Amino acid sequence: MTDLSSALPGTWIIKGTTFPMWTSGKRLSPAITYTLKQSNPLKFFDLVTYTNKNKIKEIKGIDHFREGQFVWRGNGILKLLKSKWEVIFINDDLLIIQFQSSLVTPSGLDILTRKEHPDFDVKKYVENNLPGLNLTEEMLESVEWL
């Protein structure tokens, strides 16, 4: 398993997703920035940014690594919410996460890159490398490319 404490930190731009919040067309340019808070047990500060009506919006939370997956809890009023997610693939340029359904969200998949404009065609790369990315055709069926 990749050392997530060194591989995950930084900003990742969502390029493909099944998450309705990103596929509705109302919230644009979603990105997630992970900042290492603690190595043992592994914990990240999680900052989601997106644009809505020409304003940058933020969602803040903390990700705790437990039993092979992360448990996200929001800050402030969002502290009532939690969701579970896991990294199914990561390298220097590409991150694929799978999340479970929660009280307010369905289960799904996010495909993210380090760069806004990566040096490769993300959709084509993913479609041509499914087994190596721990994905199946069924998992990609409802992914919308942003």
Phi, psi and chi 1 to 4 in degrees:
 res  aa     phi    psi   chi1   chi2   chi3   chi4
   1 MET       -  139.2  173.0   82.0 -177.8      -
   2 THR   -64.9  146.1  -58.5      -      -      -
   3 ASP   -75.3   99.0  176.7   13.6      -      -
   4 LEU   -66.7  -23.7  -66.7  175.2      -      -
   5 SER   -65.6  -25.1   66.9      -      -      -
   6 SER  -106.2  -28.1   61.3      -      -      -
   7 ALA   -82.8  -32.8      -      -      -      -
   8 LEU   -83.3  -35.1 -167.6   56.8      -      -
   9 PRO   -56.3  145.3  -27.8   37.5      -      -
  10 GLY   118.5 -174.7      -      -      -      -
  11 THR   -99.6  135.7  -60.7      -      -      -
  12 TRP  -124.0  133.9  -64.9   89.7      -      -
  13 ILE  -102.2  129.5  -66.8   92.3      -      -
  14 ILE   -76.5  122.2  -61.8  174.6      -      -
  15 LYS  -110.3  -28.6  -65.8  -64.5 -176.2 -179.2
  16 GLY  -141.7  142.6      -      -      -      -
  17 THR  -161.4  159.5 -173.9      -      -      -
  18 THR  -111.6    0.1   60.3      -      -      -
  19 PHE   -75.5  118.1 -167.5   48.4      -      -
  20 PRO   -55.8  -30.0  -23.0   31.6      -      -
  21 MET   -61.0  -31.8 -174.4  167.3  168.4      -
  22 TRP   -95.3  -23.2  -51.7  134.9      -      -
  23 THR   -89.7   -8.7   60.6      -      -      -
  24 SER   -71.2  -21.2   72.0      -      -      -
  25 GLY    87.6   -3.1      -      -      -      -
  26 LYS   -88.0  -30.6  -65.2  177.6 -177.3  174.8
  27 ARG  -114.0  118.8  -64.5  166.7 -168.3   89.3
  28 LEU  -111.1  160.0  -53.4  173.7      -      -
  29 SER    52.6   50.0  -55.9      -      -      -
  30 PRO   -69.5  139.9   25.9  -32.2      -      -
  31 ALA  -145.6  154.2      -      -      -      -
  32 ILE  -126.6  130.1  -53.9  172.4      -      -
  33 THR  -112.3  122.9  -59.6      -      -      -
  34 TYR  -104.1  128.6  -62.4  101.9      -      -
  35 THR  -122.6  124.0  -56.2      -      -      -
  36 LEU   -63.9  124.6 -175.9   64.7      -      -
  37 LYS   -99.6  -35.7  -83.6 -171.9   69.1  114.6
  38 GLN  -159.3  139.0 -177.7  177.4  -54.6      -
  39 SER   -88.7  -33.7  -66.4      -      -      -
  40 ASN  -143.1  107.4 -166.5   10.3      -      -
  41 PRO   -70.4  154.2   25.6  -30.2      -      -
  42 LEU   -65.4  130.6 -170.9   55.7      -      -
  43 LYS  -148.7  135.5 -172.2 -172.2  -61.2 -172.6
  44 PHE  -123.7  146.8  -71.7   95.1      -      -
  45 PHE   -84.1  135.9  174.4   71.1      -      -
  46 ASP  -123.4  117.9  178.0  -41.5      -      -
  47 LEU  -120.8  114.5  174.5   65.3      -      -
  48 VAL   -98.5  129.5  176.0      -      -      -
  49 THR  -123.5  149.6   57.6      -      -      -
  50 TYR  -160.0  167.2   60.1   92.6      -      -
  51 THR  -108.4  133.4  -56.2      -      -      -
  52 ASN  -137.5  119.8 -174.7   -3.2      -      -
  53 LYS    53.3   46.1  -61.6  179.2 -177.5  174.7
  54 ASN    64.2   16.7  -65.7  -41.6      -      -
  55 LYS  -119.9  139.8  -67.5 -177.2 -179.3  174.7
  56 ILE   -81.8  126.9  -64.6  175.7      -      -
  57 LYS  -112.8  156.0  -56.1  -74.5 -173.0  170.9
  58 GLU  -132.8  146.6  -63.6 -179.3  -19.7      -
  59 ILE  -128.3  123.2  -59.5  169.6      -      -
  60 LYS  -110.7  146.6  -62.7  176.1 -177.6  176.5
  61 GLY  -163.6 -180.0      -      -      -      -
  62 ILE  -126.1  135.2  -59.0  -70.4      -      -
  63 ASP  -108.8  121.0  -60.2  -61.0      -      -
  64 HIS  -106.7  128.4  -62.2  -95.5      -      -
  65 PHE   -86.5  119.9 -166.9   69.8      -      -
  66 ARG  -141.7  127.2  -65.0 -170.4 -178.7  119.1
  67 GLU    51.1   46.7  -61.0  171.9    5.7      -
  68 GLY    82.1    3.1      -      -      -      -
  69 GLN  -143.1  165.9   65.6 -177.0   -0.3      -
  70 PHE   -98.1  146.5  -74.1   96.4      -      -
  71 VAL  -116.2  116.4  177.5      -      -      -
  72 TRP   -93.9  136.0  175.4   88.5      -      -
  73 ARG  -129.0  134.0  -94.6 -145.9 -166.0  -91.2
  74 GLY   -75.3  167.2      -      -      -      -
  75 ASN   -99.1  162.1  -76.0    0.3      -      -
  76 GLY    60.7 -136.1      -      -      -      -
  77 ILE   -62.5  -25.3 -165.9  162.2      -      -
  78 LEU   -74.7   -4.7  -65.1 -179.9      -      -
  79 LYS   -60.9  -22.0 -165.7  164.4 -171.6  142.8
  80 LEU   -69.6  -20.5  -60.4  171.4      -      -
  81 LEU   -98.3  146.5  -59.0  177.9      -      -
  82 LYS  -145.0  153.8   75.4  174.7 -178.3  178.5
  83 SER  -145.9  155.1   65.1      -      -      -
  84 LYS  -111.9  138.1  -65.7  179.9  179.7  178.3
  85 TRP  -149.3  161.0   62.2  -82.9      -      -
  86 GLU  -141.6  152.1   64.0 -177.9  -54.8      -
  87 VAL   -83.1  121.1  172.4      -      -      -
  88 ILE  -102.4  -15.8   60.6  171.7      -      -
  89 PHE  -159.2  141.6  179.6   84.7      -      -
  90 ILE  -153.3  137.8 -170.3  168.7      -      -
  91 ASN  -143.4 -164.4   67.0   16.4      -      -
  92 ASP   -64.9  -27.1  -69.1  -19.3      -      -
  93 ASP  -113.9  -18.1  -58.8  -48.8      -      -
  94 LEU  -135.4  137.9 -173.1   67.9      -      -
  95 LEU  -132.3  131.2  168.8   65.2      -      -
  96 ILE  -125.5  123.2  -57.2  174.0      -      -
  97 ILE  -121.3  146.7   60.8  175.1      -      -
  98 GLN  -119.4  131.8 -171.1  170.2   25.4      -
  99 PHE  -120.8  147.9   44.9   89.9      -      -
 100 GLN   -86.0  161.3  -62.6  176.8   18.6      -
 101 SER   -68.1  151.2   59.9      -      -      -
 102 SER  -130.1 -170.1   70.7      -      -      -
 103 LEU   -58.8  -32.4  -75.8  173.5      -      -
 104 VAL  -122.3    1.5  -64.3      -      -      -
 105 THR  -135.3  148.4   62.3      -      -      -
 106 PRO   -80.6  168.3   30.2  -34.3      -      -
 107 SER   -73.5  159.8   61.5      -      -      -
 108 GLY   177.3 -158.2      -      -      -      -
 109 LEU  -144.9  139.5 -168.9   69.7      -      -
 110 ASP  -123.9  138.7  -77.5  -23.1      -      -
 111 ILE  -118.5  119.7  -60.5  167.3      -      -
 112 LEU  -126.2  154.1  -51.8   93.2      -      -
 113 THR  -127.1  160.2   60.9      -      -      -
 114 ARG   -71.3  -33.2  -76.5  -83.8 -173.9 -158.9
 115 LYS  -109.5  146.8  -62.9  178.1 -177.0  175.5
 116 GLU   -59.2  -41.7  178.0   67.2   35.5      -
 117 HIS  -122.7   84.9  -57.2  -70.8      -      -
 118 PRO   -63.7  163.1   10.6  -13.3      -      -
 119 ASP   -79.8    9.9  -58.2  -29.0      -      -
 120 PHE  -144.1  158.7   59.0   99.0      -      -
 121 ASP   -80.3  105.2 -177.9  -40.6      -      -
 122 VAL   -59.5  -49.2  179.2      -      -      -
 123 LYS   -58.7  -49.1  179.7 -179.9  179.4 -174.4
 124 LYS   -62.5  -44.0 -147.9  175.1  -89.7 -173.6
 125 TYR   -59.6  -47.4  179.8   81.9      -      -
 126 VAL   -63.4  -48.4  168.5      -      -      -
 127 GLU   -61.1  -31.1  -70.2  173.1  -14.5      -
 128 ASN   -89.6   -4.2  -68.9  -28.3      -      -
 129 ASN  -133.3   34.0  -66.7  -75.9      -      -
 130 LEU   -52.0  -54.8  -66.4  176.0      -      -
 131 PRO   -60.1  -40.5  -19.9   29.9      -      -
 132 GLY   -68.5  -17.3      -      -      -      -
 133 LEU  -103.1    8.4  -59.1  173.6      -      -
 134 ASN    61.9   36.3  -58.3  -47.4      -      -
 135 LEU  -121.0  160.2  -66.1  171.6      -      -
 136 THR  -123.5  164.2   63.5      -      -      -
 137 GLU   -59.2  -37.3  -73.3 -176.2   23.5      -
 138 GLU   -63.2  -38.0  -66.4   77.6   27.8      -
 139 MET   -65.2  -31.4  -67.4  168.4   81.2      -
 140 LEU   -86.1  -12.8  -87.5 -168.3      -      -
 141 GLU   -52.0  -41.8  -79.1  176.4    0.3      -
 142 SER  -103.6   11.8   35.9      -      -      -
 143 VAL   -72.3  131.6  167.7      -      -      -
 144 GLU  -106.5  134.7  -71.4 -170.0   36.1      -
 145 TRP   -92.7  128.0  -62.1   94.2      -      -
 146 LEU   -92.9      -  -53.8  179.7      -      -
